[in-house]
Amino acid sequence: MEPKRLYRSRKNRMICGVCGGVAEYFSIDPSLVRLGLILFACFGGSGVLGYIIAAIVIPDESGW
């Protein structure tokens, strides 16, 4: 069995696909992940920085 890998989503993409990829990895609704990102962004701004770093670090679903 192949291990589960974290990728930026191509199907559930709004900006870069980070929230969609995280939602697919944990098998949850992408709207919940996006809502959590908004909450982190509103309370301290760490959500925006985390999203930018994740968009750079996490590979796209099609691979490198």
N, C-alpha and C positions, 0 to 999 in steps of 0.2 A: 504494500500500500504506500502510495506516495505521500510524503508529509505535506501538510497544509502550508502555503506560502502567502505572504502579504504582498499584494500588488495594488497599484492604482487602478480603479475600475474603468472600463470603457463603456459599460452599460449604464451605470448609475453615476454619470459624470455631470457635475454642475460647473466647476471651475477646472480643477486638475484631476478629480477622481479620487482624492485621498479619503474623503468621508465614505464614499461608496465602496472603496476597497476595504476599509476597516470594517464596515457593516457586513460585507460578504465574508470576511475572515471570521467574524464572530457570529454569523448567521442571525443578524438582527436587522431591523428596518433602518435604512440610511437616514431617514428623517430624524431618528433619535440621536444619531451620531452628529448630524448637522446642528441639532438643537443644543447638544452638549458643547460643540465648538463655539456657538454663539454665546452661551453662558460663560465659558472660559474667556472669551474675547471681551465681554462686558465687565467681568470682575478681574481686572488686572492686566488684560491684554496678552496673556500668555498663549491664548488660543491662536491668535494670528501668527505669532512667531513659530509656534509648534506646527501649524499648517504649512507655512513656508518651508520649514526644515523638512517636513515629511514629504512635500511635493518634490523636493530636490533628492532626497535619500531613497524613497521607495520607488522601485522600478515600475514601469508601465506594464499592464497585463500582457502585452505582446512580447515582453522581454527586453533585454538591453538592446 
